[in-house]
Amino acid sequence: MTGTVGSLVPFAQYNYQWFDPINGKYIDGGDFKASAFGTWFAPLRPDDTDMVLYISKKNRLIL
């Protein structure tokens, strides 16, 4: 199952990972850019077990 994630910063860069609570390991999902509406359509999880979708905003260093 998948769905739309909201409340993101429009056009911001993010990284997502899947966390497997059974073995305590993360599976890297990759990077994505939020839409102009601050949404993102999440992909299917890697397998059929219970997983947590962890999203983190990428920081930009401006000099």
Biotite code that builds the C-alpha atoms (Angstrom):
import biotite.structure as struc

atoms = struc.array([
    struc.Atom([0.000, 0.000, 0.000], chain_id="A", res_id=1, res_name="MET", atom_name="CA", element="C"),
    struc.Atom([1.173, 3.524, -0.697], chain_id="A", res_id=2, res_name="THR", atom_name="CA", element="C"),
    struc.Atom([-0.153, 7.035, -0.322], chain_id="A", res_id=3, res_name="GLY", atom_name="CA", element="C"),
    struc.Atom([0.485, 10.756, -0.433], chain_id="A", res_id=4, res_name="THR", atom_name="CA", element="C"),
    struc.Atom([2.648, 12.444, 2.192], chain_id="A", res_id=5, res_name="VAL", atom_name="CA", element="C"),
    struc.Atom([1.691, 16.053, 2.976], chain_id="A", res_id=6, res_name="GLY", atom_name="CA", element="C"),
    struc.Atom([2.916, 18.986, 5.089], chain_id="A", res_id=7, res_name="SER", atom_name="CA", element="C"),
    struc.Atom([6.287, 19.070, 3.341], chain_id="A", res_id=8, res_name="LEU", atom_name="CA", element="C"),
    struc.Atom([8.073, 22.290, 2.379], chain_id="A", res_id=9, res_name="VAL", atom_name="CA", element="C"),
    struc.Atom([7.216, 22.980, -1.279], chain_id="A", res_id=10, res_name="PRO", atom_name="CA", element="C"),
    struc.Atom([10.111, 22.218, -3.673], chain_id="A", res_id=11, res_name="PHE", atom_name="CA", element="C"),
    struc.Atom([12.386, 21.161, -0.754], chain_id="A", res_id=12, res_name="ALA", atom_name="CA", element="C"),
    struc.Atom([14.755, 18.221, -1.123], chain_id="A", res_id=13, res_name="GLN", atom_name="CA", element="C"),
    struc.Atom([14.202, 15.182, 1.095], chain_id="A", res_id=14, res_name="TYR", atom_name="CA", element="C"),
    struc.Atom([15.635, 11.728, 1.693], chain_id="A", res_id=15, res_name="ASN", atom_name="CA", element="C"),
    struc.Atom([13.573, 8.720, 2.663], chain_id="A", res_id=16, res_name="TYR", atom_name="CA", element="C"),
    struc.Atom([14.391, 5.409, 4.284], chain_id="A", res_id=17, res_name="GLN", atom_name="CA", element="C"),
    struc.Atom([12.415, 2.382, 5.324], chain_id="A", res_id=18, res_name="TRP", atom_name="CA", element="C"),
    struc.Atom([12.932, 1.163, 8.891], chain_id="A", res_id=19, res_name="PHE", atom_name="CA", element="C"),
    struc.Atom([12.345, -2.491, 9.702], chain_id="A", res_id=20, res_name="ASP", atom_name="CA", element="C"),
    struc.Atom([11.377, -2.651, 13.406], chain_id="A", res_id=21, res_name="PRO", atom_name="CA", element="C"),
    struc.Atom([11.896, -6.422, 13.530], chain_id="A", res_id=22, res_name="ILE", atom_name="CA", element="C"),
    struc.Atom([15.619, -6.368, 12.697], chain_id="A", res_id=23, res_name="ASN", atom_name="CA", element="C"),
    struc.Atom([16.315, -2.692, 13.524], chain_id="A", res_id=24, res_name="GLY", atom_name="CA", element="C"),
    struc.Atom([17.811, -1.936, 10.100], chain_id="A", res_id=25, res_name="LYS", atom_name="CA", element="C"),
    struc.Atom([17.238, 0.910, 7.643], chain_id="A", res_id=26, res_name="TYR", atom_name="CA", element="C"),
    struc.Atom([16.863, 0.466, 3.893], chain_id="A", res_id=27, res_name="ILE", atom_name="CA", element="C"),
    struc.Atom([17.783, 3.580, 1.915], chain_id="A", res_id=28, res_name="ASP", atom_name="CA", element="C"),
    struc.Atom([15.016, 4.685, -0.424], chain_id="A", res_id=29, res_name="GLY", atom_name="CA", element="C"),
    struc.Atom([16.654, 7.665, -2.066], chain_id="A", res_id=30, res_name="GLY", atom_name="CA", element="C"),
    struc.Atom([16.049, 11.360, -2.549], chain_id="A", res_id=31, res_name="ASP", atom_name="CA", element="C"),
    struc.Atom([13.007, 13.241, -3.756], chain_id="A", res_id=32, res_name="PHE", atom_name="CA", element="C"),
    struc.Atom([11.740, 16.781, -4.221], chain_id="A", res_id=33, res_name="LYS", atom_name="CA", element="C"),
    struc.Atom([8.397, 17.834, -2.727], chain_id="A", res_id=34, res_name="ALA", atom_name="CA", element="C"),
    struc.Atom([5.781, 19.157, -5.121], chain_id="A", res_id=35, res_name="SER", atom_name="CA", element="C"),
    struc.Atom([4.668, 22.783, -5.320], chain_id="A", res_id=36, res_name="ALA", atom_name="CA", element="C"),
    struc.Atom([1.867, 21.784, -2.924], chain_id="A", res_id=37, res_name="PHE", atom_name="CA", element="C"),
    struc.Atom([4.242, 20.253, -0.358], chain_id="A", res_id=38, res_name="GLY", atom_name="CA", element="C"),
    struc.Atom([3.251, 16.682, -1.168], chain_id="A", res_id=39, res_name="THR", atom_name="CA", element="C"),
    struc.Atom([4.957, 13.516, -2.341], chain_id="A", res_id=40, res_name="TRP", atom_name="CA", element="C"),
    struc.Atom([3.535, 10.204, -3.500], chain_id="A", res_id=41, res_name="PHE", atom_name="CA", element="C"),
    struc.Atom([5.320, 7.531, -1.439], chain_id="A", res_id=42, res_name="ALA", atom_name="CA", element="C"),
    struc.Atom([6.478, 4.366, -3.212], chain_id="A", res_id=43, res_name="PRO", atom_name="CA", element="C"),
    struc.Atom([5.634, 0.821, -2.188], chain_id="A", res_id=44, res_name="LEU", atom_name="CA", element="C"),
    struc.Atom([7.629, -0.566, 0.724], chain_id="A", res_id=45, res_name="ARG", atom_name="CA", element="C"),
    struc.Atom([10.449, -2.998, -0.130], chain_id="A", res_id=46, res_name="PRO", atom_name="CA", element="C"),
    struc.Atom([8.555, -6.101, 1.047], chain_id="A", res_id=47, res_name="ASP", atom_name="CA", element="C"),
    struc.Atom([5.325, -7.193, 2.725], chain_id="A", res_id=48, res_name="ASP", atom_name="CA", element="C"),
    struc.Atom([6.539, -6.895, 6.326], chain_id="A", res_id=49, res_name="THR", atom_name="CA", element="C"),
    struc.Atom([5.668, -3.981, 8.597], chain_id="A", res_id=50, res_name="ASP", atom_name="CA", element="C"),
    struc.Atom([7.942, -1.004, 7.933], chain_id="A", res_id=51, res_name="MET", atom_name="CA", element="C"),
    struc.Atom([8.191, 2.618, 9.012], chain_id="A", res_id=52, res_name="VAL", atom_name="CA", element="C"),
    struc.Atom([8.710, 5.331, 6.392], chain_id="A", res_id=53, res_name="LEU", atom_name="CA", element="C"),
    struc.Atom([11.313, 7.795, 7.703], chain_id="A", res_id=54, res_name="TYR", atom_name="CA", element="C"),
    struc.Atom([11.584, 11.122, 5.840], chain_id="A", res_id=55, res_name="ILE", atom_name="CA", element="C"),
    struc.Atom([14.284, 13.722, 6.500], chain_id="A", res_id=56, res_name="SER", atom_name="CA", element="C"),
    struc.Atom([14.715, 17.150, 4.923], chain_id="A", res_id=57, res_name="LYS", atom_name="CA", element="C"),
    struc.Atom([18.075, 17.736, 3.295], chain_id="A", res_id=58, res_name="LYS", atom_name="CA", element="C"),
    struc.Atom([19.880, 20.848, 4.485], chain_id="A", res_id=59, res_name="ASN", atom_name="CA", element="C"),
    struc.Atom([21.446, 23.319, 2.106], chain_id="A", res_id=60, res_name="ARG", atom_name="CA", element="C"),
    struc.Atom([24.497, 25.259, 3.136], chain_id="A", res_id=61, res_name="LEU", atom_name="CA", element="C"),
    struc.Atom([24.399, 28.729, 1.628], chain_id="A", res_id=62, res_name="ILE", atom_name="CA", element="C"),
    struc.Atom([27.682, 30.649, 1.701], chain_id="A", res_id=63, res_name="LEU", atom_name="CA", element="C"),
])
